[in-house]
Amino acid sequence: MRLELRGITKRFGALVANDHIDLVVEPGEIHSLLGENGAGKSTLMNVLYGLYEADEGEILLDGVVQNFSGPGDAMAAGIGMVHQHFMLVPVFTVAENVMLGHEQVKGAGVLDLDAARARVREISARFGFHVDPDALVEDLPVGVQQRVEIIKALSRNADILVFDEPTAVLTPQETDELMGIMRQLRDDGAAIVFITHKLREVREVADRISVVRLGKVVGEASPTATDAELASLMVGRAVELTVHKGAPVLAGSGLDVEHLTVTGPGGAVLVDDVSFSVKGGEVLVVAGVQGNGQTELTEALVGLQESVTGSVRLEGVELVGRSVRSVLDVGVGFVPEDRTHDGLVGEFTIAENLMLDRSDGPPFVRRGALQLAERDQFAREKVAEFDVRTPSIETRVGRLSGGNQQKVVLARELSRDLRLLVAAQPTRGVDVGSIEFIHKRVVATRDAGVPVVVVSTELDEAVALADRIMVMYRGRVVGIVPATTPRDVLGLMMAGISPEDAEGDAA
C-alpha cells in the first residue's frame, strides 16, 4: 500500500508542530523520518494514526483520501504503529494482548483465545519471532515485548507500519534484531516509516531519509550520507560529532561507593549492593537499558532516595543520611534526567533558575535581601558562557528549547566549586548542536580534576565520554570495563551477561 501525506499541518495554539509536510512512502520501502526530539516527527505520525486531527492537509492510501476519526479507523485502513512506550498489559498473555480491542468470541460469548494463539504462532513462524502466545508479557525481555507489539499490528493486517523511536529501550543486540525484522517486513511488501534521531541506525536500515527540522521537511538524504552531513541537515549548521579528550589525569581520592542498596516503597530492591569508585579527573559512565536502577543510583548519591544503606564517601566525607541541601553544599553538582520536573521551574526566569540552589546566602542573598544586581550580572555571564539562546535573562525558562533548558541546568551546576558532578542523561531530548556543547563541558569538568559520573542509555555517548564504563542490569553492577571495550561486548553486558562470558560470546 502506498502512503502519501499532502500538506499536513498541525498547530497547538501558537506552536506549529507540523508545517505543510509532504511525504510519500512506497510499498516495500523503509522510509526514515530523521530529526531531533521536538522536530515534529511523532506529531506527524500521530496525525497519520488518527490520534490527532490535522488542521490542514490530506492523507492518501493508494491514491484515496482518508478521514480518520481515531486509531481504530487507521488500523482498519491497514496502518499499524509500534510506539516507543509499549501499549501492552503486563499481566495479560501475549495472545490476550494481541486480541485486545479486536476480541473474537465463540459460542456463548466466550473469548476465542485459540484463534488468537494460532494467529500469534502463524506470524511468529513467518518472521522467526519465537514468541510463546501463552507467556505473560511482564515475564518477557524488552526485545520480545517489542515483537509482541509488531505481532499486534500484523495480526490486524497492517500494510503500513510506523516505528516510533523503537530502539530507545533496546540493547544493541536487540536493536540489530529489530533492524533485521524491519528488513523482513519490507521485503514482504510492507511500507515502513522509521522515526528516529539516531544517525547510526538510520544509515543502517533506511532506503530513503527525510529530515525534519522545526516542523518542516528540510531535505532528503541518502543512507550513504555521512553522519556529519545528516547532522548538519538536522540542526542547520555544521556540527562536530567527535568527543575530543586526552588520557585522564587522576587526582585525589574522589568518590567511593560501597555496598549501596536502595529499596523502593513496596520493598523492591532497586539498587542491589553496588560498589564502585571514581577518581578526580575521570568520567565513569553508567550504561544500561533504561529502568535498571540507574535513576535510583544517581538519586541516592545526592540524597534524594529515602531507603538507602551502604556508604557514599566524597573525599572521605560520608554523604548517606545527609539532606539534599547538605550534599549540594559539600560540592556536588547534579543534572537530573528530567530537567522539566526536577531541574528547573518553568515559570521562573532564567536568572531565577540559575540561583535556585544558592538562595540562602552570598552572593545572591545578604541579610535576607535578594541582591538583584549580582544575580543579574551572574545570569548574563552564564548565558554568554553557556551559549543559552534567549532574548533576555528574564525569559521564563519553560519557553526555551530543550537544549537551551539543559544549558541553564548545566550553567547552574557547573558554576559552583565542584568536588563531584553527577549527570543523568545529560543530552536527552536536546539537539545535536547542544549535545556537542554539553559533551565539551563534561570533558572540561573532568579535565579540571573533578570526578564525574554520567548515566547514559546511548551507547555511542557512553563510549565517547567514558574513561570507564559501569554496566547495570536489574539494579546490580554487571561489570566495570574500559571505554575501549567492543560495542558487542557492552551490548551483551547490558543484557546481564558478565564481561568474561560476553567477551567469549562475542569472539
C-alpha positions in Angstrom: 0.0 0.0 0.0 1.3 3.5 -1.0 1.1 6.2 1.7 1.1 9.9 0.7 0.8 12.9 3.1 0.0 16.2 1.4 0.5 19.5 3.2 -0.1 18.1 6.7 -0.3 21.0 9.2 -0.9 20.6 12.9 -1.0 23.5 15.4 -1.1 23.6 19.1 -2.1 27.2 19.9 0.7 29.4 18.5 3.1 26.4 18.1 3.1 25.0 14.6 4.3 21.4 15.1 3.8 20.3 11.5 4.1 22.9 8.8 2.7 21.8 5.4 4.6 18.5 5.3 4.6 16.3 2.2 5.7 12.7 2.4 5.5 9.6 0.2 6.2 6.1 1.4 6.2 3.3 -1.2 5.4 -0.4 -0.6 8.5 -2.4 0.1 10.4 0.6 1.4 11.8 1.7 4.7 11.4 5.5 4.8 13.1 7.2 7.8 12.0 10.4 9.4 15.1 11.8 10.9 15.1 14.7 13.3 15.7 15.9 16.8 13.3 15.5 19.6 10.6 18.1 19.2 11.1 18.4 15.4 7.6 17.2 14.8 8.1 13.6 13.7 5.9 11.9 16.3 3.2 14.6 15.9 3.1 13.8 12.2 2.7 10.1 12.8 0.1 10.7 15.4 -1.9 12.5 12.8 -1.4 9.6 10.4 -2.6 7.1 13.1 -5.7 9.1 14.0 -4.6 10.3 17.4 -4.6 13.9 16.2 -6.7 15.6 13.6 -4.7 17.7 11.1 -5.6 21.4 10.8 -4.7 21.2 7.1 -3.7 18.6 4.5 -4.7 15.1 3.4 -3.8 11.5 4.0 -4.0 9.2 0.9 -3.7 5.4 0.8 -3.2 4.1 -2.8 -4.4 7.5 -4.0 -7.6 7.5 -2.0 -8.2 10.4 0.6 -8.7 9.1 4.1 -10.6 10.6 7.0 -9.6 9.0 10.4 -11.6 9.9 13.5 -9.4 7.7 15.7 -6.8 4.9 15.7 -9.5 2.3 15.0 -10.1 3.9 11.6 -6.4 4.0 10.9 -5.9 0.3 11.9 -9.0 -0.7 9.8 -7.3 1.1 6.8 -4.2 -1.0 7.2 -1.9 1.2 9.4 -0.1 -0.2 12.4 2.1 1.7 14.9 4.8 0.4 17.2 5.1 3.0 19.9 8.3 3.9 21.8 6.5 3.1 25.1 4.8 -0.3 24.6 1.0 -0.4 24.6 0.8 -3.7 26.4 -1.0 -5.0 29.5 1.8 -6.6 31.6 -0.4 -9.2 33.4 -2.0 -10.4 30.2 -0.6 -13.1 28.0 0.8 -12.5 24.5 -2.4 -13.8 22.9 -4.6 -11.7 25.2 -2.7 -8.6 24.3 -2.8 -9.4 20.6 -6.6 -9.7 20.6 -7.2 -6.8 23.0 -9.6 -4.3 21.3 -10.3 -6.8 18.5 -11.8 -9.6 20.5 -13.2 -12.6 18.8 -15.8 -14.8 20.5 -17.1 -18.2 20.1 -20.3 -19.8 21.5 -22.0 -18.2 24.5 -19.8 -15.1 24.2 -16.6 -16.9 25.3 -13.3 -15.2 24.0 -11.7 -17.3 21.2 -8.2 -17.4 22.7 -7.4 -20.4 20.5 -7.8 -18.2 17.4 -5.5 -15.5 18.9 -2.9 -18.2 19.8 -3.0 -19.5 16.3 -2.5 -16.0 14.9 0.5 -15.4 17.1 2.1 -18.7 16.1 1.4 -18.0 12.4 3.1 -14.6 12.4 5.9 -15.8 14.7 6.7 -18.7 12.3 6.5 -16.4 9.3 9.1 -13.9 10.7 11.1 -16.1 13.1 9.9 -14.3 16.2 9.8 -17.3 18.5 7.1 -15.8 20.8 5.1 -18.0 23.1 1.4 -17.0 22.9 0.8 -18.1 26.4 3.7 -16.2 28.0 2.9 -13.3 30.4 4.1 -10.1 28.9 5.7 -9.0 32.2 7.9 -12.0 32.1 9.3 -11.3 28.6 12.5 -9.4 27.8 12.0 -5.9 26.4 13.1 -7.0 22.9 10.5 -9.8 22.9 7.8 -7.4 24.1 8.5 -5.2 21.1 8.0 -8.2 18.9 4.6 -8.6 20.5 3.8 -5.1 19.5 4.7 -5.9 15.9 2.6 -9.1 16.0 -0.4 -7.0 17.2 0.0 -4.7 14.2 0.5 -7.6 11.7 -2.5 -9.5 13.2 -4.7 -6.7 12.1 -3.3 -6.9 8.5 -1.3 -3.7 8.6 0.3 -2.9 5.3 1.9 0.3 6.6 4.0 0.1 9.8 5.2 3.1 11.8 8.1 2.5 14.2 8.3 5.5 16.6 11.8 5.7 18.2 11.7 1.9 18.6 15.2 1.3 19.8 15.0 3.6 22.9 14.7 0.7 25.3 16.7 -2.0 23.5 20.2 -3.3 23.9 22.5 -3.1 20.8 21.8 -6.8 20.0 18.1 -6.3 20.3 18.4 -3.2 18.0 20.2 -5.3 15.4 17.5 -7.9 15.6 14.8 -5.2 15.1 16.7 -4.0 12.1 16.6 -7.5 10.6 12.8 -7.7 11.3 12.2 -4.4 9.6 14.1 -5.6 6.5 12.0 -8.8 6.5 8.8 -6.7 6.7 10.0 -4.5 3.9 10.9 -7.5 1.7 7.4 -8.9 2.4 5.9 -5.8 0.8 5.2 -3.6 3.8 5.7 0.2 3.7 7.6 1.2 6.8 8.1 4.6 8.4 11.0 4.6 10.8 11.1 7.6 13.2 14.5 8.2 14.9 17.1 10.7 15.9 20.0 8.2 15.9 22.3 8.6 12.9 23.9 5.2 13.0 20.5 3.4 12.9 19.0 5.4 10.1 22.1 4.8 7.9 22.0 1.1 8.5 18.4 0.4 7.6 16.7 3.2 5.7 16.1 3.1 1.9 15.2 6.8 1.9 15.6 9.5 4.5 13.5 12.7 5.1 14.9 15.2 7.5 12.5 17.1 9.7 13.5 20.3 11.5 11.2 22.7 13.3 8.1 21.1 11.9 9.2 21.1 8.3 10.8 18.6 5.9 14.1 20.4 5.2 15.5 17.9 2.8 16.1 14.3 1.7 19.3 12.3 2.1 20.7 9.1 1.0 21.7 6.3 3.5 25.2 6.7 2.1 25.4 10.3 3.6 27.9 10.7 6.4 26.9 11.3 10.0 28.2 14.9 9.7 26.0 15.6 6.6 22.9 14.2 8.3 23.6 16.1 11.5 24.1 19.4 9.6 20.7 18.9 7.9 19.1 18.2 11.3 20.3 21.4 13.0 21.0 23.7 10.1 24.8 24.1 10.6 28.0 22.0 10.7 28.3 20.0 13.9 31.4 18.4 15.4 30.3 14.9 16.4 33.6 13.6 17.8 34.3 14.0 21.5 37.9 15.1 21.9 39.6 14.2 25.1 43.0 13.2 26.3 44.0 10.5 28.7 42.7 11.1 32.2 45.0 12.6 34.8 43.8 11.0 38.0 44.0 13.1 41.2 42.5 13.0 44.7 40.5 10.4 46.5 37.3 11.2 44.6 34.1 9.2 45.1 33.9 5.9 46.9 30.6 3.9 46.9 30.4 0.7 48.9 27.5 -1.8 49.2 25.0 0.8 48.2 21.4 -0.6 48.3 18.2 1.3 47.6 14.8 -0.1 48.5 11.6 1.2 46.9 8.3 2.0 48.7 6.9 -1.5 48.1 10.1 -3.2 49.4 11.6 -3.9 46.0 15.4 -3.7 45.8 16.1 -1.1 43.1 19.9 -0.8 43.6 21.4 -4.0 44.8 24.8 -3.9 46.7 26.5 -1.6 44.3 30.2 -0.7 44.8 32.5 1.5 42.7 34.9 4.4 42.8 35.6 7.4 40.7 38.9 9.3 40.9 39.2 13.0 40.4 39.9 13.7 36.7 37.9 10.7 35.2 34.5 10.1 33.8 32.6 6.9 34.9 29.6 6.3 32.6 26.8 4.2 34.0 25.4 2.3 31.0 22.4 0.0 30.6 18.9 -0.1 29.3 16.6 2.4 31.0 15.0 1.1 34.1 17.8 -1.0 35.6 18.5 1.1 38.7 20.4 3.9 37.2 17.9 6.6 38.2 17.7 5.4 41.8 21.5 5.2 41.9 22.1 8.8 41.0 19.3 10.0 43.3 20.9 8.0 46.2 24.2 9.8 45.5 22.7 13.2 46.0 20.3 12.3 48.9 17.0 12.1 47.0 16.3 8.5 48.0 15.0 7.7 51.4 15.6 4.0 52.0 19.4 3.7 51.5 22.0 1.6 53.1 25.7 1.3 52.4 28.3 4.1 52.1 28.8 7.1 49.7 32.0 9.0 50.6 33.3 12.0 48.7 36.9 12.8 49.6 36.3 10.8 52.8 33.1 12.6 53.8 30.1 10.4 54.2 27.0 11.5 52.2 24.5 8.8 53.1 22.0 10.2 55.7 22.6 13.9 54.7 19.9 16.1 53.3 20.0 17.1 49.6 20.9 20.7 50.6 23.8 19.3 52.7 25.0 17.1 49.8 25.0 20.0 47.4 26.8 22.2 49.9 29.6 19.7 50.1 30.2 20.5 46.4 28.1 18.0 44.4 26.6 19.2 41.1 23.5 17.3 39.9 22.0 17.2 36.4 18.7 15.2 36.8 17.4 13.1 34.0 14.1 15.0 33.8 15.1 18.7 33.7 11.4 19.8 33.3 10.3 18.3 36.6 13.5 18.0 38.7 15.9 20.5 37.3 14.0 23.7 36.5 11.0 25.8 37.5 9.3 26.5 34.1 7.5 29.7 35.3 10.7 31.1 36.8 13.0 33.3 34.7 16.5 32.1 33.6 18.0 34.4 36.2 15.9 32.9 38.9 16.6 29.3 37.9 20.4 30.0 37.9 20.3 30.8 41.6 17.8 28.0 42.7 20.3 26.1 44.9 22.0 29.2 46.2 19.2 31.2 47.5 20.2 31.2 51.2 23.3 33.3 51.2 26.0 35.2 49.3 26.5 36.3 46.6 22.7 36.4 45.8 21.3 36.9 49.3 22.7 39.1 52.0 21.0 39.8 55.4 17.8 38.3 53.9 17.7 40.6 51.0 18.0 39.5 47.4 20.9 41.1 45.6 19.3 41.7 42.1 22.4 43.3 40.6 24.7 40.4 41.5 22.1 37.8 40.4 21.5 39.5 37.0 25.2 40.0 36.3 25.8 36.4 37.1 23.0 35.3 34.8 24.2 37.4 31.9 27.7 35.9 32.3 26.4 32.4 32.3 24.0 32.9 29.4 27.0 34.1 27.3 29.4 31.4 28.6 27.0 28.5 28.0 25.6 29.9 24.8 22.0 30.0 26.0 19.9 31.2 23.1 17.4 33.6 24.7 16.2 37.2 24.2 16.7 38.0 27.8 17.7 36.6 31.2 14.1 37.5 32.3 12.7 35.0 29.8 10.7 32.2 31.5 12.8 29.1 31.2 9.8 27.0 30.2 9.7 28.9 26.9 13.3 27.8 25.9 14.0 24.9 23.7 15.1 21.6 25.3 18.7 22.2 24.5 18.7 25.7 26.0 16.9 24.5 29.1 19.6 21.9 29.6 22.3 24.5 29.2 20.7 26.5 32.0 20.8 23.5 34.3 24.5 22.9 33.4 25.4 26.5 33.9 23.9 26.5 37.4 25.5 23.2 38.4 28.9 23.8 36.9 29.3 27.3 38.2 30.0 26.3 41.8 33.1 25.0 43.4 32.6 21.3 42.4 34.0 18.3 44.0 31.7 15.8 42.1 29.5 16.1 39.1 26.6 13.6 38.7 24.8 13.9 35.3 21.9 11.7 34.5 21.0 11.5 30.7 22.6 14.9 30.2 21.8 15.1 26.4 18.3 13.5 26.4 15.9 15.4 24.2 18.4 18.1 23.1 19.6 18.9 19.6 22.8 17.7 18.0 24.4 21.1 18.4 23.6 21.2 22.1 25.0 17.7 22.5 28.3 18.8 21.1 28.4 21.7 23.6 27.4 19.6 26.6 30.0 16.9 25.9 32.7 19.6 25.8 31.6 20.9 29.2 31.6 17.4 30.8 35.1 16.8 29.5 36.3 20.2 30.7 34.9 19.4 34.2 36.8 16.1 34.2 40.0 17.8 33.0 39.7 20.3 35.9 40.2 17.3 38.2 36.6 16.7 39.2 35.2 13.1 39.4 32.3 12.8 37.0 29.5 10.2 37.0 27.4 10.2 33.8 24.3 8.0 33.3 23.5 7.4 29.6 21.4 4.9 27.7 23.0 6.0 24.5 25.9 3.6 23.9 27.7 5.9 21.4 27.7 8.6 24.1 28.8 6.3 26.8 31.8 5.1 24.7 32.7 8.7 23.6 32.6 10.3 27.1 33.8 7.5 29.4 37.2 6.7 30.8 35.5 3.6 32.3 32.0 2.1 31.8 29.9 0.5 34.6 27.1 -1.6 33.2 24.0 -2.1 35.3 21.3 -4.8 34.9 18.3 -5.2 37.3 19.9 -3.0 39.9 23.3 -4.8 40.1 26.7 -4.0 38.6 27.4 -6.5 35.8 31.0 -5.2 35.4 33.2 -2.1 35.1 35.2 -2.1 31.9 37.5 0.2 29.9 35.8 2.6 27.4 37.7 0.7 24.6 35.5 -2.4 25.3 33.9 -3.5 22.0 30.2 -2.5 21.5 29.0 -6.1 21.1 30.5 -7.0 24.5 28.9 -3.9 26.1 25.6 -4.9 24.5 25.7 -8.4 26.0 26.6 -7.0 29.4 23.5 -4.7 29.1 21.5 -8.0 28.9 23.0 -9.2 32.2 25.9 -11.3 30.8 29.2 -11.0 32.7 32.2 -9.3 31.0 34.1 -12.6 30.8 31.1 -14.5 29.2 30.3 -11.6 27.0 33.8 -11.5 25.6 33.6 -15.2 24.9 30.2 -15.0 23.2 31.3 -12.0 21.1 34.5 -13.7 20.0 
